[in-house]
Structure formats: structure tokens, C-alpha cells
Amino acid sequence: MKKLYKYFFRGLITILPLALTLYVLYMLLAWMEAMTLWVLRPLFGSFYVPGMGLVFGVLGIVLIGYLMSKHRVRKALSFVELPFTNLPVVKSIYSSLKSFADYFSPSGKQGEQSVVILRMPGNAMEIVGLITRRSFADLPAGFLPGERVAVYLPMGYMIGGYTVFVPVEWVQPIEMSVEEAMRSSMFAWMARPPASAGSGTQP
């Protein structure tokens, strides 16, 4: 019976990530198909080819990206954002999500997007974090003097995190992308890197 439970949970752990990924992709595709059908039905009637939603969804995202590269469009968007940046509760949610998205944007501050190991003097513990700020000129007075950086310490399963302001000598950059660090932190660093082709099997 114990082996049966063991095989069941091993199979469940194997199939669950794949099933959830396929489910999310299916829901996204279904939403795109429904939106495309809603937009095109007044123009083309009942004519519809399965897969058009995905095509139009990708084209729409590319079009939005192209338009956002134009200064006039970005200026117009600032007026659209006014309700989201002025209402008390909405402002906090929208600003946080926008700042988080801008952090991963290809046009963001690439020099500030780095993964580091945080080591406090006299403490053997190491913490992986993301440098989010190197300049504090625009922040209110009161921060400790000296060259410092802001380091975001994500918590497991994306339930939040902490931002600490530490001396620059406390951090050491590591060869890891921001996306990889966030993905590893999300699952509490439980994922193991794939074994290299030349390495032997572990005992």
C-alpha cells in the first residue's frame, strides 16, 4: 500500500505542472478566441476560423508595443492613466503593478536589474535578492549616509517580500537572470538544475 501511495504522488507531481500549464494556456486561448469572435462577428458575420483569436491576440500585442514606442501615444496614455494614478486605493495597486512590470521591461534600467547574494558582516547566512535601486537622490532625507543599494528579497510562492537598504559592499552579483531568480524564489528554490551530459548519476 505504501508503494501505491508513493507511485500515486510521484505521478501526481509529474503531471500537475504540465496540466496546470496547459490549463492556463487553454484559458488564455479561449479568452482570445472569445474576444476576437466578439469583435469580428459584426464585420464578418458567422465566418470564423479556429485559431484566429491567437493570431489576432499576438498581432494586437505587437501593435500595442509599436504604438507605445511613439511619444504621442505615450502622452495620450498618461491621460488614460489619470483615474488609475489618482484614486486612493486604485493608485496603490496600479502603481505597484506598473512599477513591477517596468522592472522587467526590456527598456527598463538594465544596469539596475541584477541578482545578488546579500551577506551581512558577522553572519554566515546568504540571501538571494534583486537590486532595485542604486541612486537615492530623489528619496526623502533620512537614509543613512554612504554608498547603498536597495535590494528586494522575494518570498516563496510570491506572497510578498522585503526591500532592504544595505551598503554596496554587502552584495555580490551572481550570474543569474532576474527572471530565473524570481522563478526559483517563487518555489523556494526547490527546483534543481538539469544534470550536465557528462556528469554521472547521483547515488
C-alpha atoms as an extended CHARMM CRD file, in Angstrom:
* protein
*
       203  EXT
         1         1  MET       CA              0.0000000000        0.0000000000        0.0000000000  PROA      1               0.0000000000
         2         2  LYS       CA              2.8560000000        2.3990000000        0.7740000000  PROA      2               0.0000000000
         3         3  LYS       CA              4.3180000000        1.8140000000       -2.6780000000  PROA      3               0.0000000000
         4         4  LEU       CA              0.9190000000        2.5290000000       -4.2240000000  PROA      4               0.0000000000
         5         5  TYR       CA              0.7290000000        5.8910000000       -2.4140000000  PROA      5               0.0000000000
         6         6  LYS       CA              4.3060000000        6.6280000000       -3.4170000000  PROA      6               0.0000000000
         7         7  TYR       CA              3.6120000000        5.9200000000       -7.0890000000  PROA      7               0.0000000000
         8         8  PHE       CA              0.3950000000        7.9470000000       -6.9660000000  PROA      8               0.0000000000
         9         9  PHE       CA              2.0290000000       11.0660000000       -5.5510000000  PROA      9               0.0000000000
        10        10  ARG       CA              5.0070000000       10.6980000000       -7.8480000000  PROA      10              0.0000000000
        11        11  GLY       CA              2.6450000000       10.5670000000      -10.8150000000  PROA      11              0.0000000000
        12        12  LEU       CA              0.6260000000       13.4920000000       -9.4520000000  PROA      12              0.0000000000
        13        13  ILE       CA              3.7300000000       15.6510000000       -9.0070000000  PROA      13              0.0000000000
        14        14  THR       CA              4.8230000000       14.7390000000      -12.5320000000  PROA      14              0.0000000000
        15        15  ILE       CA              1.5360000000       15.5410000000      -14.2420000000  PROA      15              0.0000000000
        16        16  LEU       CA              0.3850000000       18.5220000000      -12.1450000000  PROA      16              0.0000000000
        17        17  PRO       CA              2.7720000000       21.1990000000      -13.5250000000  PROA      17              0.0000000000
        18        18  LEU       CA              2.0450000000       20.0710000000      -17.0830000000  PROA      18              0.0000000000
        19        19  ALA       CA             -1.7120000000       20.0070000000      -16.5170000000  PROA      19              0.0000000000
        20        20  LEU       CA             -1.7670000000       23.4430000000      -14.8730000000  PROA      20              0.0000000000
        21        21  THR       CA              0.3650000000       24.9490000000      -17.6410000000  PROA      21              0.0000000000
        22        22  LEU       CA             -1.9130000000       23.5220000000      -20.3270000000  PROA      22              0.0000000000
        23        23  TYR       CA             -4.9780000000       24.7290000000      -18.4210000000  PROA      23              0.0000000000
        24        24  VAL       CA             -3.6610000000       28.3050000000      -18.1650000000  PROA      24              0.0000000000
        25        25  LEU       CA             -2.7540000000       28.3040000000      -21.8650000000  PROA      25              0.0000000000
        26        26  TYR       CA             -6.1840000000       26.9240000000      -22.7230000000  PROA      26              0.0000000000
        27        27  MET       CA             -7.9500000000       29.6040000000      -20.6950000000  PROA      27              0.0000000000
        28        28  LEU       CA             -5.8430000000       32.3360000000      -22.3050000000  PROA      28              0.0000000000
        29        29  LEU       CA             -6.5110000000       30.9680000000      -25.7790000000  PROA      29              0.0000000000
        30        30  ALA       CA            -10.2350000000       30.6220000000      -25.0680000000  PROA      30              0.0000000000
        31        31  TRP       CA            -10.3710000000       34.2290000000      -23.8630000000  PROA      31              0.0000000000
        32        32  MET       CA             -8.5680000000       35.4370000000      -27.0010000000  PROA      32              0.0000000000
        33        33  GLU       CA            -10.9050000000       33.4080000000      -29.2200000000  PROA      33              0.0000000000
        34        34  ALA       CA            -13.9910000000       34.8130000000      -27.4770000000  PROA      34              0.0000000000
        35        35  MET       CA            -12.7490000000       38.4050000000      -27.7130000000  PROA      35              0.0000000000
        36        36  THR       CA            -11.8360000000       38.0110000000      -31.3850000000  PROA      36              0.0000000000
        37        37  LEU       CA            -15.2310000000       36.4780000000      -32.1760000000  PROA      37              0.0000000000
        38        38  TRP       CA            -16.9590000000       39.3410000000      -30.3530000000  PROA      38              0.0000000000
        39        39  VAL       CA            -15.0140000000       41.9230000000      -32.3720000000  PROA      39              0.0000000000
        40        40  LEU       CA            -15.1990000000       40.2580000000      -35.7960000000  PROA      40              0.0000000000
        41        41  ARG       CA            -18.7900000000       38.9870000000      -35.7260000000  PROA      41              0.0000000000
        42        42  PRO       CA            -20.3070000000       42.4220000000      -36.5870000000  PROA      42              0.0000000000
        43        43  LEU       CA            -17.9070000000       42.6690000000      -39.5460000000  PROA      43              0.0000000000
        44        44  PHE       CA            -17.7900000000       39.1400000000      -40.9670000000  PROA      44              0.0000000000
        45        45  GLY       CA            -20.9030000000       37.5360000000      -39.5370000000  PROA      45              0.0000000000
        46        46  SER       CA            -20.5700000000       33.8280000000      -38.8180000000  PROA      46              0.0000000000
        47        47  PHE       CA            -17.2800000000       33.4820000000      -40.7120000000  PROA      47              0.0000000000
        48        48  TYR       CA            -14.6240000000       32.3050000000      -38.3020000000  PROA      48              0.0000000000
        49        49  VAL       CA            -11.5880000000       30.0360000000      -38.4490000000  PROA      49              0.0000000000
        50        50  PRO       CA            -10.3660000000       28.4080000000      -35.2140000000  PROA      50              0.0000000000
        51        51  GLY       CA             -7.0510000000       29.9050000000      -34.1960000000  PROA      51              0.0000000000
        52        52  MET       CA             -7.8730000000       33.4120000000      -35.3460000000  PROA      52              0.0000000000
        53        53  GLY       CA             -8.0730000000       34.5070000000      -31.7240000000  PROA      53              0.0000000000
        54        54  LEU       CA             -4.4630000000       33.5650000000      -31.0870000000  PROA      54              0.0000000000
        55        55  VAL       CA             -3.2880000000       35.2590000000      -34.2760000000  PROA      55              0.0000000000
        56        56  PHE       CA             -5.2050000000       38.4640000000      -33.5810000000  PROA      56              0.0000000000
        57        57  GLY       CA             -4.1310000000       38.3970000000      -29.9380000000  PROA      57              0.0000000000
        58        58  VAL       CA             -0.4480000000       38.2530000000      -30.8520000000  PROA      58              0.0000000000
        59        59  LEU       CA             -0.8890000000       40.8930000000      -33.5470000000  PROA      59              0.0000000000
        60        60  GLY       CA             -2.7500000000       43.1150000000      -31.0760000000  PROA      60              0.0000000000
        61        61  ILE       CA              0.0480000000       42.8620000000      -28.5060000000  PROA      61              0.0000000000
        62        62  VAL       CA              2.6530000000       43.6620000000      -31.1690000000  PROA      62              0.0000000000
        63        63  LEU       CA              0.5640000000       46.6170000000      -32.3310000000  PROA      63              0.0000000000
        64        64  ILE       CA              0.2610000000       47.9650000000      -28.7920000000  PROA      64              0.0000000000
        65        65  GLY       CA              4.0260000000       47.6190000000      -28.3590000000  PROA      65              0.0000000000
        66        66  TYR       CA              4.5890000000       49.5170000000      -31.6080000000  PROA      66              0.0000000000
        67        67  LEU       CA              2.1950000000       52.2900000000      -30.6340000000  PROA      67              0.0000000000
        68        68  MET       CA              3.8120000000       52.6350000000      -27.2110000000  PROA      68              0.0000000000
        69        69  SER       CA              7.1040000000       53.4220000000      -28.9410000000  PROA      69              0.0000000000
        70        70  LYS       CA              5.5280000000       56.6520000000      -30.2120000000  PROA      70              0.0000000000
        71        71  HSD       CA              5.8050000000       59.7040000000      -27.9810000000  PROA      71              0.0000000000
        72        72  ARG       CA              2.2990000000       60.9720000000      -28.7650000000  PROA      72              0.0000000000
        73        73  VAL       CA              0.7220000000       57.6450000000      -27.8700000000  PROA      73              0.0000000000
        74        74  ARG       CA              2.5980000000       57.5090000000      -24.5550000000  PROA      74              0.0000000000
        75        75  LYS       CA              1.4620000000       61.0520000000      -23.8380000000  PROA      75              0.0000000000
        76        76  ALA       CA             -2.1480000000       60.1300000000      -24.6030000000  PROA      76              0.0000000000
        77        77  LEU       CA             -1.8600000000       57.0730000000      -22.3700000000  PROA      77              0.0000000000
        78        78  SER       CA             -0.8380000000       59.3160000000      -19.4860000000  PROA      78              0.0000000000
        79        79  PHE       CA             -4.3010000000       60.8990000000      -19.6580000000  PROA      79              0.0000000000
        80        80  VAL       CA             -5.9570000000       57.4720000000      -19.7320000000  PROA      80              0.0000000000
        81        81  GLU       CA             -3.9650000000       56.5430000000      -16.6160000000  PROA      81              0.0000000000
        82        82  LEU       CA             -5.2000000000       59.5570000000      -14.6440000000  PROA      82              0.0000000000
        83        83  PRO       CA             -8.0400000000       57.6840000000      -12.8660000000  PROA      83              0.0000000000
        84        84  PHE       CA             -5.6520000000       54.8360000000      -12.0260000000  PROA      84              0.0000000000
        85        85  THR       CA             -2.9650000000       57.1510000000      -10.6610000000  PROA      85              0.0000000000
        86        86  ASN       CA             -5.1980000000       59.4290000000       -8.5790000000  PROA      86              0.0000000000
        87        87  LEU       CA             -7.8430000000       57.2800000000       -6.9020000000  PROA      87              0.0000000000
        88        88  PRO       CA             -6.5300000000       56.3380000000       -3.4300000000  PROA      88              0.0000000000
        89        89  VAL       CA             -6.8290000000       52.5480000000       -3.4270000000  PROA      89              0.0000000000
        90        90  VAL       CA             -6.5470000000       52.0390000000       -7.1900000000  PROA      90              0.0000000000
        91        91  LYS       CA             -3.4240000000       54.2010000000       -7.2530000000  PROA      91              0.0000000000
        92        92  SER       CA             -1.5420000000       51.9130000000       -4.8790000000  PROA      92              0.0000000000
        93        93  ILE       CA             -2.4580000000       48.7480000000       -6.7750000000  PROA      93              0.0000000000
        94        94  TYR       CA             -1.8540000000       50.1670000000      -10.2530000000  PROA      94              0.0000000000
        95        95  SER       CA              1.4160000000       51.9040000000       -9.3730000000  PROA      95              0.0000000000
        96        96  SER       CA              2.7970000000       48.7820000000       -7.7350000000  PROA      96              0.0000000000
        97        97  LEU       CA              1.8970000000       46.5370000000      -10.6750000000  PROA      97              0.0000000000
        98        98  LYS       CA              3.1930000000       49.0570000000      -13.2160000000  PROA      98              0.0000000000
        99        99  SER       CA              6.4890000000       49.5010000000      -11.3910000000  PROA      99              0.0000000000
       100       100  PHE       CA              6.8880000000       45.7480000000      -11.1560000000  PROA      100             0.0000000000
       101       101  ALA       CA              6.1920000000       45.3420000000      -14.8900000000  PROA      101             0.0000000000
       102       102  ASP       CA              8.5440000000       48.2110000000      -15.7880000000  PROA      102             0.0000000000
       103       103  TYR       CA             11.2830000000       46.4880000000      -13.8140000000  PROA      103             0.0000000000
       104       104  PHE       CA             11.2120000000       43.5460000000      -16.2400000000  PROA      104             0.0000000000
       105       105  SER       CA             10.7100000000       45.7300000000      -19.3090000000  PROA      105             0.0000000000
       106       106  PRO       CA             13.4560000000       45.4480000000      -21.9700000000  PROA      106             0.0000000000
       107       107  SER       CA             13.5990000000       49.2490000000      -21.9940000000  PROA      107             0.0000000000
       108       108  GLY       CA             13.9550000000       49.4200000000      -18.2270000000  PROA      108             0.0000000000
       109       109  LYS       CA             17.0660000000       50.2960000000      -16.2920000000  PROA      109             0.0000000000
       110       110  GLN       CA             19.1580000000       47.3130000000      -17.2850000000  PROA      110             0.0000000000
       111       111  GLY       CA             22.0750000000       48.4910000000      -15.1870000000  PROA      111             0.0000000000
       112       112  GLU       CA             19.9980000000       48.2200000000      -12.0380000000  PROA      112             0.0000000000
       113       113  GLN       CA             18.4720000000       44.8360000000      -12.8150000000  PROA      113             0.0000000000
       114       114  SER       CA             20.9170000000       42.4360000000      -11.2210000000  PROA      114             0.0000000000
       115       115  VAL       CA             20.6920000000       39.4000000000       -8.9900000000  PROA      115             0.0000000000
       116       116  VAL       CA             22.9350000000       39.4650000000       -5.9490000000  PROA      116             0.0000000000
       117       117  ILE       CA             23.8780000000       37.4940000000       -2.8770000000  PROA      117             0.0000000000
       118       118  LEU       CA             23.3640000000       39.5030000000        0.2960000000  PROA      118             0.0000000000
       119       119  ARG       CA             25.8550000000       38.7500000000        3.0750000000  PROA      119             0.0000000000
       120       120  MET       CA             25.7230000000       40.6200000000        6.3630000000  PROA      120             0.0000000000
       121       121  PRO       CA             29.0320000000       41.0140000000        8.2170000000  PROA      121             0.0000000000
       122       122  GLY       CA             29.4100000000       38.5060000000       11.0260000000  PROA      122             0.0000000000
       123       123  ASN       CA             26.5600000000       36.3600000000        9.7080000000  PROA      123             0.0000000000
       124       124  ALA       CA             27.1230000000       33.2300000000        7.6250000000  PROA      124             0.0000000000
       125       125  MET       CA             23.6070000000       33.3420000000        6.1530000000  PROA      125             0.0000000000
       126       126  GLU       CA             23.2860000000       34.2030000000        2.4540000000  PROA      126             0.0000000000
       127       127  ILE       CA             20.1540000000       35.6670000000        0.8770000000  PROA      127             0.0000000000
       128       128  VAL       CA             19.4050000000       35.9860000000       -2.8380000000  PROA      128             0.0000000000
       129       129  GLY       CA             17.8930000000       39.3170000000       -3.8140000000  PROA      129             0.0000000000
       130       130  LEU       CA             17.3580000000       41.7470000000       -6.6720000000  PROA      130             0.0000000000
       131       131  ILE       CA             18.9080000000       45.1980000000       -6.7670000000  PROA      131             0.0000000000
       132       132  THR       CA             16.0650000000       47.6130000000       -7.4980000000  PROA      132             0.0000000000
       133       133  ARG       CA             17.7310000000       50.9730000000       -6.8800000000  PROA      133             0.0000000000
       134       134  ARG       CA             21.2410000000       52.3790000000       -6.7840000000  PROA      134             0.0000000000
       135       135  SER       CA             20.5090000000       56.0960000000       -6.5500000000  PROA      135             0.0000000000
       136       136  PHE       CA             18.6460000000       57.7290000000       -3.6520000000  PROA      136             0.0000000000
       137       137  ALA       CA             18.8490000000       61.3590000000       -4.7210000000  PROA      137             0.0000000000
       138       138  ASP       CA             15.0810000000       61.5880000000       -5.2620000000  PROA      138             0.0000000000
       139       139  LEU       CA             14.1340000000       59.9820000000       -1.9300000000  PROA      139             0.0000000000
       140       140  PRO       CA             13.3350000000       61.9350000000        1.2480000000  PROA      140             0.0000000000
       141       141  ALA       CA             16.1560000000       62.7870000000        3.6350000000  PROA      141             0.0000000000
       142       142  GLY       CA             16.7630000000       60.3850000000        6.4910000000  PROA      142             0.0000000000
       143       143  PHE       CA             18.5410000000       57.4510000000        4.8570000000  PROA      143             0.0000000000
       144       144  LEU       CA             21.8950000000       56.5360000000        6.3240000000  PROA      144             0.0000000000
       145       145  PRO       CA             24.8780000000       58.1010000000        4.5330000000  PROA      145             0.0000000000
       146       146  GLY       CA             27.2660000000       56.1340000000        2.3740000000  PROA      146             0.0000000000
       147       147  GLU       CA             27.0200000000       54.2130000000       -0.8860000000  PROA      147             0.0000000000
       148       148  ARG       CA             23.9800000000       51.9780000000       -0.6050000000  PROA      148             0.0000000000
       149       149  VAL       CA             21.6980000000       49.9020000000       -2.7700000000  PROA      149             0.0000000000
       150       150  ALA       CA             18.0810000000       48.7890000000       -2.4380000000  PROA      150             0.0000000000
       151       151  VAL       CA             17.7320000000       45.0050000000       -2.5160000000  PROA      151             0.0000000000
       152       152  TYR       CA             14.3750000000       43.2740000000       -2.8970000000  PROA      152             0.0000000000
       153       153  LEU       CA             14.1790000000       39.9310000000       -1.1060000000  PROA      153             0.0000000000
       154       154  PRO       CA             11.3230000000       37.8920000000       -2.6370000000  PROA      154             0.0000000000
       155       155  MET       CA              9.4430000000       35.3790000000       -0.5170000000  PROA      155             0.0000000000
       156       156  GLY       CA              8.4420000000       31.8990000000       -1.5870000000  PROA      156             0.0000000000
       157       157  TYR       CA              5.2860000000       31.2990000000       -3.6290000000  PROA      157             0.0000000000
       158       158  MET       CA              5.0480000000       35.0240000000       -4.4880000000  PROA      158             0.0000000000
       159       159  ILE       CA              3.3850000000       36.0120000000       -1.2290000000  PROA      159             0.0000000000
       160       160  GLY       CA              5.4060000000       39.1780000000       -0.8950000000  PROA      160             0.0000000000
       161       161  GLY       CA              8.9080000000       40.2120000000        0.0110000000  PROA      161             0.0000000000
       162       162  TYR       CA             11.0610000000       42.7770000000        1.7460000000  PROA      162             0.0000000000
       163       163  THR       CA             13.1600000000       45.6670000000        0.4660000000  PROA      163             0.0000000000
       164       164  VAL       CA             16.3030000000       46.4380000000        2.4500000000  PROA      164             0.0000000000
       165       165  PHE       CA             18.7680000000       49.2780000000        2.0050000000  PROA      165             0.0000000000
       166       166  VAL       CA             22.2780000000       47.9900000000        2.6130000000  PROA      166             0.0000000000
       167       167  PRO       CA             25.8650000000       49.0990000000        1.9640000000  PROA      167             0.0000000000
       168       168  VAL       CA             27.0330000000       48.1880000000       -1.5040000000  PROA      168             0.0000000000
       169       169  GLU       CA             29.8570000000       46.0540000000       -0.1290000000  PROA      169             0.0000000000
       170       170  TRP       CA             27.2890000000       43.7000000000        1.4070000000  PROA      170             0.0000000000
       171       171  VAL       CA             26.1350000000       42.4640000000       -2.0030000000  PROA      171             0.0000000000
       172       172  GLN       CA             27.8710000000       40.3520000000       -4.6140000000  PROA      172             0.0000000000
       173       173  PRO       CA             26.4210000000       39.9430000000       -8.1410000000  PROA      173             0.0000000000
       174       174  ILE       CA             25.8640000000       36.3980000000       -9.3990000000  PROA      174             0.0000000000
       175       175  GLU       CA             25.4160000000       35.0330000000      -12.9230000000  PROA      175             0.0000000000
       176       176  MET       CA             21.6400000000       34.6420000000      -12.9640000000  PROA      176             0.0000000000
       177       177  SER       CA             18.8700000000       36.4580000000      -14.7840000000  PROA      177             0.0000000000
       178       178  VAL       CA             16.1530000000       38.3220000000      -12.9210000000  PROA      178             0.0000000000
       179       179  GLU       CA             13.5000000000       36.0020000000      -14.3790000000  PROA      179             0.0000000000
       180       180  GLU       CA             15.3690000000       32.8950000000      -13.2420000000  PROA      180             0.0000000000
       181       181  ALA       CA             15.8550000000       34.2830000000       -9.7390000000  PROA      181             0.0000000000
       182       182  MET       CA             12.1710000000       35.1830000000       -9.4150000000  PROA      182             0.0000000000
       183       183  ARG       CA             11.1210000000       31.7640000000      -10.7110000000  PROA      183             0.0000000000
       184       184  SER       CA             13.4470000000       29.9940000000       -8.2690000000  PROA      184             0.0000000000
       185       185  SER       CA             12.2870000000       32.1560000000       -5.3570000000  PROA      185             0.0000000000
       186       186  MET       CA              8.6540000000       31.5080000000       -6.2010000000  PROA      186             0.0000000000
       187       187  PHE       CA              9.1130000000       27.7980000000       -5.5000000000  PROA      187             0.0000000000
       188       188  ALA       CA             11.5030000000       28.2960000000       -2.5730000000  PROA      188             0.0000000000
       189       189  TRP       CA             14.4950000000       27.1800000000       -4.6650000000  PROA      189             0.0000000000
       190       190  MET       CA             13.2280000000       23.5980000000       -4.7230000000  PROA      190             0.0000000000
       191       191  ALA       CA             13.8470000000       23.1900000000       -8.4700000000  PROA      191             0.0000000000
       192       192  ARG       CA             17.1400000000       21.5050000000       -9.2710000000  PROA      192             0.0000000000
       193       193  PRO       CA             19.2270000000       22.4120000000      -12.3510000000  PROA      193             0.0000000000
       194       194  PRO       CA             19.3480000000       19.7120000000      -15.0250000000  PROA      194             0.0000000000
       195       195  ALA       CA             22.3580000000       17.4550000000      -14.7980000000  PROA      195             0.0000000000
       196       196  SER       CA             25.0310000000       18.0240000000      -17.4150000000  PROA      196             0.0000000000
       197       197  ALA       CA             25.5520000000       15.4360000000      -20.1080000000  PROA      197             0.0000000000
       198       198  GLY       CA             28.9950000000       14.4820000000      -18.8470000000  PROA      198             0.0000000000
       199       199  SER       CA             28.0840000000       14.1390000000      -15.1980000000  PROA      199             0.0000000000
       200       200  GLY       CA             27.3880000000       10.8050000000      -13.6430000000  PROA      200             0.0000000000
       201       201  THR       CA             24.2700000000        9.8090000000      -11.8090000000  PROA      201             0.0000000000
       202       202  GLN       CA             23.9170000000       10.7040000000       -8.1890000000  PROA      202             0.0000000000
       203       203  PRO       CA             23.9820000000        7.8480000000       -5.6690000000  PROA      203             0.0000000000
